[in-house]
């Protein structure tokens, strides 16, 4: 009976994590550029239990020898689904959206006082004044980087921004001058390796910097023509509310099933203890 309870308890904890993930997806259904994540389950390490001391005692058996019993299931992976979201026209010059999957803007964030490069598809940009310096930033205030991983800055106030071609923008300054700048853009080769870093940001997992060239590629030089970026629109999240609700109900049913297993195991232990 204890094994039944252990199996149920282990699985319950993982099912709760799936429910949390579904809730996170639904909470970000209206967040521009958000990519939904999906949980996959796998059995925990199974234990081989032999029925007999010698395989020769099971002569004639067609199925694999012994019994394999797992103490439950776990979430083996939370994969990011990179499917393109729908486009919403805003008419705002600083709103940009990718029209190809797996392309991301590069931004700089501070984590523990250390600058880190992160990636986002949320193209809701703005020009802000930070310490007397005008710069291009995300909605959350993270500086946007150019193709050389440098913060995009301006010598004065910007009056207008136009996209000359995908990835290349031109700003008209209040003094009448023009400044052109290239947005830093990457293409993911292996999106399944990326981790969510909060606020629609993704980044490399810890210790994966040495394999960065295999996971993503900078769209610089001749590859700039691969950039597919549109001005005046935002990409909606790719969260499917109907699917999330279905997955939520399925997870709740699984939780009820595991809870019922604990109840039945407890009742059986009570019957055993009541034997005289």
Secondary structure as GFF3:
##gff-version 3
##sequence-region A 1 276
A	DSSP	alpha_helix	2	27	.	.	.	ID=ss1
A	DSSP	beta_strand	37	43	.	.	.	ID=ss2
A	DSSP	beta_strand	46	49	.	.	.	ID=ss3
A	DSSP	three_ten_helix	55	58	.	.	.	ID=ss4
A	DSSP	beta_strand	67	70	.	.	.	ID=ss5
A	DSSP	beta_strand	73	80	.	.	.	ID=ss6
A	DSSP	beta_strand	87	89	.	.	.	ID=ss7
A	DSSP	beta_strand	96	98	.	.	.	ID=ss8
A	DSSP	beta_strand	103	111	.	.	.	ID=ss9
A	DSSP	beta_strand	114	120	.	.	.	ID=ss10
A	DSSP	beta_strand	125	130	.	.	.	ID=ss11
A	DSSP	beta_strand	133	138	.	.	.	ID=ss12
A	DSSP	beta_strand	143	144	.	.	.	ID=ss13
A	DSSP	beta_strand	153	154	.	.	.	ID=ss14
A	DSSP	beta_strand	158	165	.	.	.	ID=ss15
A	DSSP	beta_strand	168	173	.	.	.	ID=ss16
A	DSSP	beta_strand	178	182	.	.	.	ID=ss17
A	DSSP	beta_strand	185	188	.	.	.	ID=ss18
A	DSSP	three_ten_helix	191	193	.	.	.	ID=ss19
A	DSSP	beta_strand	194	198	.	.	.	ID=ss20
A	DSSP	beta_strand	201	204	.	.	.	ID=ss21
A	DSSP	three_ten_helix	209	211	.	.	.	ID=ss22
A	DSSP	alpha_helix	212	215	.	.	.	ID=ss23
A	DSSP	beta_strand	216	218	.	.	.	ID=ss24
A	DSSP	three_ten_helix	221	226	.	.	.	ID=ss25
A	DSSP	beta_strand	229	231	.	.	.	ID=ss26
A	DSSP	beta_strand	233	235	.	.	.	ID=ss27
A	DSSP	alpha_helix	241	273	.	.	.	ID=ss28
###
